[in-house]
Amino acid sequence: MKLLYFAWVRTNLGVSEESVDVPSGINDVRTLLNWLINRGESYKAAFSDPSLIRVAVNQEYVDLDHAITAGDEIAFFPPVTGG
């Protein structure tokens, strides 16, 4: 699974992307976020408030209950504002 991080999420983690093999049972965005939070303090800081995170799976915005699979590309970023 390819994970992409943008803006302050990337800054907190110190990486812009990574490939991970997630354990079985990680089958939606919410369980992926819970797994990431337990990977260390930087992940906990970046993902502790899911309401501040937007997620795209395979370049489509999704909700936290969206199903994921091992071959997905998942991007995490703060809400986008414009003017």
C-alpha positions in Angstrom: 0.0 0.0 0.0 1.4 3.4 -1.0 0.8 6.2 1.5 1.2 9.9 0.5 1.4 12.7 3.0 0.9 16.4 2.3 1.3 19.8 4.1 1.6 19.7 7.9 0.9 15.9 7.9 4.2 15.5 5.8 6.0 17.9 8.1 4.9 16.0 11.3 6.0 12.7 9.8 9.2 13.9 8.1 8.4 11.9 4.9 6.2 12.6 1.9 5.4 9.0 1.1 6.0 5.4 2.1 5.1 1.9 1.1 3.7 -0.2 3.9 2.5 -3.7 4.4 -0.5 -3.4 6.8 -1.6 -6.3 9.0 -4.7 -8.3 8.1 -7.8 -6.7 9.4 -6.9 -3.2 8.2 -9.7 -3.0 5.6 -11.0 0.6 5.8 -9.5 4.1 6.2 -10.5 4.3 9.9 -8.7 1.2 10.9 -5.7 2.3 8.8 -5.6 5.6 10.7 -5.8 3.7 14.0 -2.9 1.5 13.0 -0.8 4.5 11.9 -1.4 6.3 15.2 0.2 3.3 17.0 3.3 3.5 14.8 4.9 6.2 16.9 4.7 9.7 18.3 5.0 11.5 15.0 2.1 9.5 13.6 0.1 10.0 16.8 0.6 13.8 16.4 -0.3 13.8 12.8 -3.4 11.7 13.0 -4.8 12.1 16.5 -7.7 14.2 15.3 -9.3 12.5 12.3 -11.6 15.5 11.7 -8.6 17.5 10.6 -7.5 14.9 8.0 -8.9 14.5 4.5 -8.2 11.2 2.7 -8.1 10.2 -1.0 -8.0 6.6 -2.1 -6.7 6.2 -5.6 -7.1 9.9 -6.2 -10.8 10.1 -5.0 -11.9 11.8 -1.8 -13.4 9.2 0.6 -14.9 8.9 4.0 -13.3 7.1 6.9 -15.4 4.0 6.4 -14.2 3.6 2.8 -12.8 0.1 2.1 -9.1 -0.2 1.2 -6.9 -3.0 -0.3 -3.2 -3.7 -0.4 -2.7 -2.1 -3.9 -4.3 1.2 -3.1 -2.7 4.6 -3.1 -3.9 6.6 0.0 -3.2 10.3 0.4 -3.6 12.2 3.7 -3.8 16.0 3.9 -5.4 18.8 5.8 -8.7 20.4 4.6 -8.1 22.5 1.5 -9.2 26.1 1.7 -9.4 28.6 -1.1 -10.1 32.1 -1.8 
